[in-house]
């Protein structure tokens, strides 16, 4: 079921990207094209991530039971790349795009998504770019365990991405004289520095949030499975002719032994 879901999500991202690129918007013809928008970069990240997920699933099916050590090594590398991409890019960037876009949109949509864009981008495509990213990545995190990298290397990677994108936005402004996002035109240099610094901090926070959420989901599931195993083991120790008092005594003794 998980494998089928990944294929469906990958196809949906491919459809969104194709429809978005097919739109003839003036901003697509200017310096940087679609690549100056974090939304588009995020869509590419999500599509590549789920593409790697599908490739990993296919490789797992092909190598299952083969006993080929080289194929198993390659599969482990794919799994490591998949986990790294979720931790460092897919989760923090995806959640950042959704949360920041809709927060600014709720305050004043003209500052991030002017009404003029409604003439080019249909509503379903807007939600495909700025809404469904969040449930898709949460479903992936819930259905598959991912091994996070060391915290220092993970935070270094997300900081590098954040600073790199900020420098790219500043370069586009230097070349064209226009800011990628309209609201940057309405704030002063000091406020821009604070905003860019805040976004970098937020990216780091979202990385840590993803790590905590991943650990919580899978630690909870592991504890649940272990508890289920202990319950089965305890039930096997009960005899049909045990009195209610004896049964209660055995259960309480098992609870004390397992720390429940």
N, C-alpha and C positions, 0 to 999 in steps of 0.2 A: 504493500500500500504506500509506504514511504517513497519507494522508487518511482511509482507512477505519479505521485504528487509532485516530486521534484521535476519530472519531465513536463508536467502541466504548467508549473511555475516558470520553468525555463522558456517554454513556448509563449507564455503570456508576456514575458519581458521582451522576447524577440518581436512580438507583435507591437508592443508599445514603442519600442525603438524604431521599428520600420515606419509606423504611423507618424511618429514625432519627426523623423528625418524627412518624411514626405511633405510636411507642412512648409509652405513657402512664406517664411516670416523674414522681415527685413534684418532682424538681429542675426539670422543664420548666415547672412551674406557679408557681415562685417568682420573685422579682425577677430580671430579666435574661433569664429563660428559657434557651433553648439558646445564646444569644449570649454568655453569660458563660464558655463553655468554648472554649478555643483549638482543640480538635479540630473542633468544629462550624464555627468561623470558617475553619479551614484547608480543610475540605471545600467551603465556599462559594467560597473563593479558587481551589481547584483546578478546581471546576466552571466558574466564570467564566473562568478562564484557558483551559481546553480549549474552552469555548464560543467565545472569541475566536479560537482556533486554527482551529476549524471554519469560523467566519465568514470568516476570512482566506483559507482554502482556497477557499470558495465564491466570494468576491470575485475571487480570482486566476483562477478558471476563467471567470468572466463577463467579465472585462476583458481576457483574453488575446487579443491580435490586434485589439482594438477601436480602438486608437489614440486613445482618449479621454483627454486629459491630466488632466481633473478626476477621472475614475475612478481613474487611476493615482496621483494625489496622495492620494486617500482610502485607496487600498490601502496606500500607504507609511505613512500614519498608523496604520492597523490593525496593520501589521507592527511598527511602533515600539512601539505599546501592548502587543502580544503579547510582544515581547522584554523590555520594561520589567517586565511582570508576572512573567515567569519569573525574571528576575534579582533583583528586589527582594522579591517575595512568594512565588511558587509554590515555588521551590527552597529558600530558607532556612527559611521557615515549615514547609514540608512535611517537610524533613529534621529540623528541630528537634522537631516533634511525634513523629515515629517514634522518634528516638534517645532523647529524654528520657522518653517514655512507657515504652518497653520497659526502659530502664535502671532507672527507679524501680520498675516492675512486677517486675523480677527481684530487686530488693532486698527489697521488701515491697509486694505488690500492694494491700494494704488502704490504703496511703498515697495511691494514685492511682486505683485501680479496684477498689473493694471487691467481695467475692464476691457481695454482694447484687445487684449489677448483672447477674449471670449470669441472674437470673430475668426480666430485662427485655430484655437485649441478647444475641442469639444469637452464637455464636462467629464465624460468617462475617462478621457485621456489624462485630464488633470488629476483625477483620483488615482489613475494607474501610476502616475509619476510621483504623487505626493501623499498617498494614503495607503494603498495596498502593500507598499514596501514593508511597513511595520508588521502586519499580521503574517506576511510570508516569512519574514526572518524569525519571528517568534515561533511559528510552526516548525521551522527547521531546527531551531534550538531545542524545542520540546521533544521532537521525534528522534533526534540523533545526538549522541554524546560527542562533544568536541573538546579536544585537549588544548587548553590555552598555553601560549608560550610563557616564558618567564615574564614577570610583571615589568621588569626594567626594559627588556627588549620590546615588549608590546607597547609600552608607553612611549618609548623612543620612536617606534615606527609611526604611531598615530600622531605624535608631535611633528615628525618630519612631513607627513602628509598635510597636516593643517597649515604649517608654516609655508610649505610649498604652494598650496592653493592660494593663500593670502598674497604671497609674492607674485603669483600669476595674475591675480585680480589687479594688483597695483601696477603691474607691467602693462596690462590691457588699458588701464586708465592713462598711463604715461604715453602710450602710443596713440590712443584715440581721443583722449581728453574726456572720455565718458566712463562713468562707473558702471560695472556690470549690473548692479542692483540699484534701482532708483532711490531707495532710502539713503544710500551713502552720499547722494548729492545734497541732502538736506541737513547733514550733521557736519560739525567742524572737524579739523584734523585731530584734535585731542580726543573727541568722542569716537572717531574712527579707530584710533589706537586702542582705546578702552574696549571697543566692540571686537576688534580682531583678537585682542588678548583674552577676552571673555569667551570667544568661540573656541579658542585653543584649549582653555581650561575645561569648557563644556565637553569637548571631544575626549579629553582625558577622563573626565567623570563618566562619560558614556562607555568608555572602554572598561573601566572598573565595574560599572553597573552590569555590563554583559558578563564579566568574569564571575561576579557574585551570583547573578541569575543562573548562569550555567551550572555552577557548583551547587546551588540550592536545588535546582530541578533534579540533578542526577544523584546528589547525596540523599535527598528525600526518597527517590525511587529505590536506591540501594538499601536504605534502612527499611523501607516497606517490604522489599523482597526478603531481607534477612529476617524480619519479624514474622513474615508469612511462613518462612522455612522453620523458624522456632516453634510457631504455633502448631504446624503439622507434626513436628517432632514430639511436642508435648502431648498432642492428642493421641499419638501412637503409644504413649506410656500409660494412658488411662485404660482401665479395664472395665468391661461392661457391668461387672458386679461391684464396682467401687461405689461407696456411699456418697451422697452429696457433700458431706464434710470432707471426705478424702479427696474428692475431685477439687474442691475449693482449696484445700491445703496444697495440692500439687501445682495448681495454677499459680497460686501466690508465691510458692517457692520458685517457680520458673520465672515469674516477673521480677523477683528480687535478683535472681541470677543474671538476667539480661539487662537490668537497670531500668526496666519500664515502670 
